[in-house]
Amino acid sequence: MSHIHTKPGQHDQTISIYIVRLGGKEPRVMFHLHKKYQVYMQFGGHVELNENPWQALIRETREETGYDINQLQVLQPKTALTDLSGVVNHPIPISFNTHNVVDLDHYHIDSAFAFVTDQEPRHPLGSDESSAIRLFTKKQLEDLPPEQTYENGRQTAQFIFDHCLKDWDRVPASLFAAAF
């Protein structure tokens, strides 16, 4: 989906998806080569007008990675507010930030989520999605030249490797509702 807000200085809501594959010698984060910017980065996209962020995440995950949400576990802090009356509670993002879009006078308000899985994706990628997907170990990501990735994406993945994988709980992502 294109930007909802197109005037200078406006903000769109986005989601970022970091998927860590387990099961090998060491964990590896999945990045794709972005078609427009030609850098390796996390998956994700815009929250559409008829979606909440979790619904957008489920849609983008399937389109861009081929994973169903029930194949993933979302990393969550050990202590979190989980029950609120009259609301649908979503997972806690590992980062909630605002950043400038590289070549526009435009901003994204981004909720970034971390997932783990030891499975292969069940579905083919969407027809216009990047198929240049790579798995990076922590060291490989550190060694990736600066012009081949965005530093904030690298820092987020390193936080997942260094803290979330060992200190956060793994919760079935399918437990979170996509209601409203």
N, C-alpha and C positions, 0 to 999 in steps of 0.2 A: 504494500500500500504506500502511496506517496504521502508526503507530509500533509497533515490536516491544516496546520497553520503555516502560511507561506510568506508572511510579511516579516521584514527585518526585526530581529529581537524577540520573535515569538518562540514558544516552546511546544514540543510534542512529547507525549509520553511513550517510552520504549521499554522493552525488556531485553535483558542479555541472558544467555544460556551457556553455562560452562559445564560440560560433561566430562567427567574423569572416568576413563576406562580402567578397570581393575582386572586382575587375573594374569597378568604377565609378571616379569621380574620386578617391575616397579610401576606405579600409577602413571598414566599418560592422559593429558588433557587433549580434547579434540578441538582443533581450530579449522577454519576453512579459509581459502584464499578468496577474499572479497572481489567480486567481478569488477566493480567500479574503481575501488581504491588500490587493488592489487597488493594487499597486505594480508597476512594471516591474522585472524581475529576470531573471537567467540561468535556464536550463533545468536540470532535475535531479530527483533524488528519492532515495528510500530504497533501500538495498541489502537485498534480500529474503533470507530465511534460506537459500535454496538457491542464492545467487549470490555471486560475488566482485565487487569494485567495477567491474571492467572489463565484466563481463557486465551489471551493472545499468546502466552507462553506455550500452552498445549498445542495450539495451531502451528506456531512457528517451529516448535520442536519436531513435529511430524513432517512438515514441509521441508525443513532445512537439514534434518539429520536422519529421518526415517524411523525415529524412535516413537513408540507409543509411550504415553506418560506412565503407564503401569509397568514399563520395563526399567524405570528409574527410581532411585531413592534420592530425595532432596535432603541436603545437609542443613541441619537446624541447630541453633545453640541449645545447650543442655537445659537452660532455664529460659522459658519464654511464656508470654501471655498467650494462652491457647483457647480459652473459652470466653466469649463475650456475648451477652444477650442480644438477640435480634440482628446479628450480623453474620456474614460468612467470613470466617477468619482464614486468611491466606498465609502461606509460608513466609518466613522472615527472609528478606533478601540478604545476601552477604555484603551488598553495597547498594546505596540509594544515592545517586549523584546527578548533577547537572553538568553537561559538557557541551562545548561548541561543536557543531558539525564542521568537519574539516574545511570545506570550501564554500560555506554559506554563512550569512549573518543570521544564524538560526541555532536553536538549542534543543537538546534532548534531555528530558528528565528520565533517568534510567534506573530500573530496578534489576539488579543482577542476582541470579540464582545459581547455586552450585548443586550438581547432581553426580551420583556415582552409578555405575552399572558394570556388570561383567558379561553382558549380552551383546550380540550383534543386532543392528537395527532390523526391524521386521519389514519395513516398507521401502520402496524406492524413493529417492528424493523427488521433490516437486520439479516439474519440467523446466523451470527457469532458475533453478537454484544452482549454486556452485557445487560441482562434484569434486573439486580439488580440496579434499579433506585430509588432514594429517594428524597423527597422534604425536604429541611432544612430551617427553619426560621433563622433569623440572630442569635438568641440566641442558637439554636440547633447547628448551625455551629461553633459558638464560643466555645461551650461545647464539640465538637468532639475532642477526644484525638489526640494528635499530630501524633501518629503512624497510624492514620486512614485517614489522608489527607495530601496533600502537603501545606505547609504554604503559598506559593505564590498564590495558588488557593483560599485558605481561604481569604487572604488579598484582592484579586481581587473581590471576591463576597462581602466582607464587604464594599469595595469602591462603588460597585453597590448599596447596601442597603443604605449606608450613604449619597451618593452624586448623583449618576446617576438617581435613581428613582425619586428624588424630583427636581433635577436641570436641567436635560437633557430632550430634546424633544423626544416624541414617534413618530416615523416615520414608515409608512408601509414599511416593508422590501422588499416587491415586487416592490417598486418604483425604486430600484437599479438594473441596468442592469447587466447581466452576460455575456455581449458581449466580444469578442476577445477570 
